[in-house]
Amino acid sequence: MDLPSLVRVSGVTIYTDKQNEGIKGIMETEKVTIKHSFSDTERLALGEEQSELLGKSDELEATLKSAKAQIQAEIEACEANIRTVSTKLRSRYMMRSVDCMILDHRVHGMRHIIRMDNGHVVKARKLAPHETQIKLTTEEPAPFVAIALLVVDDRAVDADWIELHVLQAEFDILRVLPDVKMRDIPKGLLSEDTYVPPFPEV
């Protein structure tokens, strides 16, 4: 026996009979919201879903706190950099460590400190008594190889330029710097106490 088939048309269910190809009856349907009591299986599934969602919520909260802390740290670092730059702008200078060479007795009793990156004289002062003591050695003193014309940055020195005898190691470093000028030592004038004519006016 063939069962009647169902045809849904615009919210109305129509029962038909394939064998007789006729309409057996019409039944109207409608979705109705009613109370559904969860079974133990459904409650267990809901409990597992709730636990997963709570865990995910905790993870998101932790991620948010971590992100806030990181962003706050970045903000504080940026503000610190702003203060540093502002201080530099107000003072117009900053303190910086620079490699320097020390030239003693190129002017009798004086120490000159020369920057190795540009050849400028950053400090000129009298030698302290303990700095003038002669060190005993059997080695021959190294000869001077040239005379250097150096820019003076030390405001305590009343000169813009100074001439100093230099050794070979000093010469090798200073001669490649654009602010430094070199000239040969005149023949016969090898003593540091001997007067050497100055550079022409620049």
Legacy VTK file of the C-alpha trace (Angstrom):
# vtk DataFile Version 3.0
C-alpha trace
ASCII
DATASET POLYDATA
POINTS 202 float
0.000 0.000 0.000
1.438 3.341 -1.039
1.549 5.992 1.659
0.351 9.433 0.778
3.081 11.936 0.009
3.402 15.383 1.522
3.632 18.578 -0.432
4.425 21.828 1.380
2.918 24.912 -0.215
3.057 28.307 1.500
2.793 27.001 5.062
0.085 24.485 4.138
0.760 20.737 3.980
-1.203 18.916 1.299
-1.505 15.134 1.446
-1.719 13.459 -1.970
-2.226 9.899 -3.110
0.185 8.951 -5.906
-1.814 5.925 -6.951
-5.043 7.796 -7.479
-3.253 11.078 -8.162
-5.721 12.856 -6.010
-5.649 15.140 -2.999
-6.367 13.225 0.196
-6.547 16.199 2.529
-5.120 19.552 3.563
-3.393 20.205 6.929
-2.189 23.594 8.057
1.069 23.790 10.110
2.754 26.458 12.237
5.940 26.648 14.357
5.104 27.226 18.006
7.620 28.101 20.733
7.124 25.824 23.688
9.041 24.914 26.839
11.652 22.204 26.374
13.212 20.563 29.399
16.784 19.498 28.760
17.669 15.895 29.121
20.667 14.798 31.169
22.648 14.320 27.948
21.794 17.817 26.733
22.654 19.352 30.096
26.021 17.565 30.069
26.746 18.917 26.578
25.752 22.435 27.664
27.995 22.162 30.705
30.965 21.221 28.542
30.239 24.105 26.157
29.976 26.523 29.099
33.305 25.323 30.481
35.017 25.821 27.116
33.565 29.323 26.746
34.647 30.293 30.268
38.159 29.065 29.547
38.270 31.008 26.291
36.999 34.107 28.085
39.780 33.806 30.687
42.375 33.456 27.922
41.064 36.544 26.155
41.112 38.515 29.410
44.724 37.481 30.024
45.668 38.416 26.460
43.978 41.788 26.872
45.821 42.494 30.133
49.129 41.491 28.568
48.490 43.680 25.529
47.544 46.617 27.758
50.713 46.176 29.813
52.871 46.000 26.681
51.249 49.042 25.119
51.563 50.953 28.398
55.255 50.081 28.547
55.705 51.278 24.959
53.894 54.513 25.783
56.139 55.107 28.806
59.272 54.388 26.736
58.089 56.809 24.060
57.406 59.501 26.655
60.896 58.960 28.112
62.414 59.407 24.646
60.389 62.585 24.170
61.780 63.973 27.430
65.325 63.038 26.382
64.984 64.737 23.001
63.389 67.799 24.615
66.323 68.056 27.027
68.773 67.896 24.123
66.884 70.615 22.300
66.968 72.886 25.358
70.632 72.296 26.199
71.829 72.202 22.551
74.416 69.503 23.391
74.821 66.025 24.878
77.629 64.135 26.608
79.127 61.291 24.568
82.074 58.921 24.993
84.632 59.381 22.210
87.966 57.615 21.634
90.846 60.057 22.032
94.629 60.019 21.840
96.857 61.705 24.429
99.787 63.840 23.297
102.155 64.859 26.087
105.005 67.398 25.900
104.295 68.369 22.277
104.130 71.761 23.919
106.474 71.634 26.912
104.663 70.625 30.104
101.289 70.321 28.373
98.896 67.470 27.638
96.652 67.637 24.576
93.726 65.265 24.171
92.783 64.690 20.546
89.599 63.139 19.204
90.362 60.188 16.963
87.231 60.613 14.837
87.872 64.189 13.663
91.279 65.236 15.039
89.975 68.122 17.160
91.678 69.124 20.394
89.023 68.654 23.075
91.243 69.366 26.076
94.556 71.084 26.684
96.006 71.307 30.195
99.236 71.389 32.134
100.626 68.035 33.132
100.322 67.102 36.782
103.623 66.546 38.633
103.224 62.767 38.653
102.562 62.847 34.893
105.883 64.558 34.174
108.002 61.849 35.764
110.344 60.200 33.279
109.804 56.490 32.781
113.039 54.503 32.705
113.405 52.445 29.523
116.168 51.089 27.340
114.181 51.693 24.156
115.028 54.562 21.857
112.301 57.223 21.778
110.178 57.108 18.624
110.852 60.036 16.277
108.241 62.541 15.193
107.258 62.118 11.553
105.135 65.190 10.803
103.507 68.334 12.149
99.733 68.371 12.435
97.511 71.442 12.283
94.548 70.650 14.538
91.267 72.418 15.263
90.889 73.448 18.918
87.477 72.865 20.508
88.612 73.559 24.076
87.301 77.028 24.914
89.965 77.401 27.599
92.556 77.638 24.814
92.803 81.059 23.226
93.352 79.727 19.712
91.331 78.175 16.926
94.210 75.995 15.650
97.342 74.447 17.112
100.422 72.795 15.647
101.688 69.595 17.261
104.413 67.117 16.386
103.024 63.610 15.838
104.454 60.099 15.925
103.922 57.555 13.163
100.932 55.834 14.837
99.299 59.196 15.481
100.049 60.339 11.946
98.408 57.243 10.446
95.156 57.991 12.257
95.051 61.764 11.864
96.172 62.163 8.247
92.959 60.684 6.812
90.674 63.062 8.725
89.315 65.969 6.657
89.794 68.607 9.395
93.481 67.781 9.888
96.329 69.202 7.836
99.816 67.677 7.815
103.218 68.918 6.766
106.748 67.567 6.925
109.153 68.487 9.658
111.863 70.726 8.198
115.208 68.977 8.001
117.370 69.500 11.056
114.424 70.578 13.229
113.783 67.354 15.122
113.750 68.678 18.668
110.386 69.410 20.230
111.912 72.627 21.619
112.946 73.839 18.166
110.745 76.503 16.621
108.908 75.393 13.499
107.335 78.103 11.314
103.525 77.997 11.502
101.119 77.068 8.738
100.141 79.933 6.468
96.874 81.688 7.323
93.770 79.690 6.378
LINES 1 203
202 0 1 2 3 4 5 6 7 8 9 10 11 12 13 14 15 16 17 18 19 20 21 22 23 24 25 26 27 28 29 30 31 32 33 34 35 36 37 38 39 40 41 42 43 44 45 46 47 48 49 50 51 52 53 54 55 56 57 58 59 60 61 62 63 64 65 66 67 68 69 70 71 72 73 74 75 76 77 78 79 80 81 82 83 84 85 86 87 88 89 90 91 92 93 94 95 96 97 98 99 100 101 102 103 104 105 106 107 108 109 110 111 112 113 114 115 116 117 118 119 120 121 122 123 124 125 126 127 128 129 130 131 132 133 134 135 136 137 138 139 140 141 142 143 144 145 146 147 148 149 150 151 152 153 154 155 156 157 158 159 160 161 162 163 164 165 166 167 168 169 170 171 172 173 174 175 176 177 178 179 180 181 182 183 184 185 186 187 188 189 190 191 192 193 194 195 196 197 198 199 200 201
